[in-house]
Each structure stands twice: as structure tokens, then as C-alpha cells.
Amino acid sequence: MELMTSGEFARASGLSRKALRLYDELGLLTPAQVDPASQYRFYAPAQLEQARLVAWLRRLGMPLATIRTVSTMPPDQAAGALAAYWERIEAETAARRELATFLIGYLSGKGTGMPENPTTLTVRYAVQSDIGLQRADNEDAAYAGARLLAVADGMGGHAAGEVASAAVIDALRPLDTEVPEGELLNALDHAVRRANANLRDQVQANPALSGMGTTLTALLWSGSQLALVHIGDSRAYLVRDGELFQITHDHTVVQSLLDDGKITPAEVASHPQAMLLLRALSGETAFEPDLQLRQARPGDRYLLCSDGLHRVADAAAIARVLRTVADPDEAARDLVALAMEAGAPDNITCIVADVSTARERRAGGISVRG
Ligand code: MN
């Protein structure tokens, strides 16, 4: 059989000699013969077909190791391998597109017009916030939207608490968009870090704000998955199948004393350190929010509230309202009324959210600040 020089082979295959040298080095197309003295490469005419196929597969972006295998397969087998490869690429591209769309919306703060995921559960929500009966300011802030619910309870003198809670809610709000399911916890974690850094910047710019901080309890939906971030003593509750569950753990001195069996539940309210938080967002570099991933179900009802509700209304009273008042707006108002009846010593903020498969969707979220 007549061998071709690399120049002849390059012309016949439409590939450059440089490309042929590269294919040889990468083990994609080994010359039929290499002159031991001159190192010239010689190719068999039968290799033209493989050379063309290698060039095509490289243009497709196929990894070298896969090209090495596929380019030597019989055509029908190569076709099968190619189909499987391309299916994987399209799935990866779809996932990356989803991530890119979310990131563009989140970073620009403009949200995205992603088509609705058919498995997405709908959330019907209501938010109520009240200054209460004894405070001069409302330092709570909240946000309720189709994908994000958040309550923040600010602290710090001279209205600094209001600044902190509002800043943290602002930093979270861009998450009210389609977050890919696999990114829920990452997205919440990123937003909370961004919120914390924002507090640090504000304190540095204005030392009068030093000492300010805020709690944060937030839920973020994607499909039927739910991510929860929590720091401080605001709470999230779930009513499922008629039962009330508290799904957050207070980061307070009394809660840790309770956990350690050092005080009884009856001693909590009168404890001198009842209000003291162990953890909050305050711009400190080291902070530890609780993050959890949960499965939402149609029929679930969630309550997010600041301590202005749960310190004065007992769990049984809260459960009664959540179980018996079907309309979320009305339920949120009734919960605020519970705190008012108890003297409302603190600001009260409640978000009530019902999960369903109904196609109803509100246009924009609701922001509340003190
Ligand atoms: Mn409070």
C-alpha cells in the first residue's frame, strides 16, 4: 500500500500539518509509519476517514479521551456513542442555563422571567407587622413573595435595629426568583453572607450604628424543595396534617439553658436573660446561621414570626388560629391580635403561607419595614 506524506495527507484531509502533529501527540491519529531517521510522518489513505472524523469530533467539543475511543469504533457504534454524549451535553447545558438565568437575575436584583417549573408548588402568602403597644419604633422587617419569605427582627439603639433588619431583608429580596433546586442552600448562604457584609460596611461607614444586629428566619422555594435559613429568635412553624411543628431552634440563652436541663419551661418567661440572643447577624465575620433543606407538600401551612408573637402567645393559641382560619391574611391578622390581647410588649411580625398546587401566582412580593 502506498503511504502518503504528511503534506499530501494534510491536503487530502483538509487538515493542517500542525493539526496532524497535534493529533499524533494526543494519540488521536497515529501515523501509519514514522521514518526513524527523519521523523517524517506517513499516513495510509485509509486513515483519511478517521482524520476527518477526529476533526469533526473536536469541533463538537468532545473530550480527547472520548474521541480516541469513538473515532476507532465501527460507524453504527460511533453513532450510538455520539448520541449518548450529546444527550449528556444537552442536559448539562440546560442545568447551566438554569443556573446562569438565576445568577443574572439574582446579581442584577431584577429577577428573571423563567418559565414556571411544572412541579413547582404555589405559595399563597400574607404578611402583617405591627409596632405593638409598648415600643416607640417597629424594628421588624419582612418580605413575602412567591419564592421567598423572610422575617428579620432588628436590635440596637437609636433606630439602628430598623436599619439592620431592613438591610438584611433588602439583601435577601433578589432571591425571590427561580433558583435551581440544587442551588437553594448555596443561594441562601450567599445572600446571608452578603447581608452580613452589608451590615459590616454600614457600621464602618457610620459608627453610630455599631452594636446593631438582626435576627433572620427565611424560607426559599424551588420546585417542591424548601431551604430554611435561621439565626436568632424569630421562628418558623409548620402546620402539617393538622399538627403544629416549630422548625427552628431559638438561639437564646434561655433556650440553651432549657436544652441543658438547667431551667424548666415554666421559668423561661421570667428568666432575667430571657431576651438575650446567642446568635444574630451583626456584621461580625464569624456567624453561624442554621441552614436546612426540607420537602414542601401541598396543604402545608408555614408561619414565620418575630418573638413579639411567640413570647406572648402560647403554641396552643397559635396552633388554634393556624388550624381554624383558612384565609392567610385573616390568620396573620388574628395572630397579631393574639399578641395585642397579651399587651404586645414588642413589635409583632407574622407571615402565613399556604402551599398548594394551584396555578395562582401573585405578581410582586410584599416588603414590610418598621
Ligand atoms: Mn422582637
Residues whose N, C-alpha, C, O or C-beta is under 5 A from the ligand:
A	BS01	MN	D153 S306 D307 G308 D346 N347
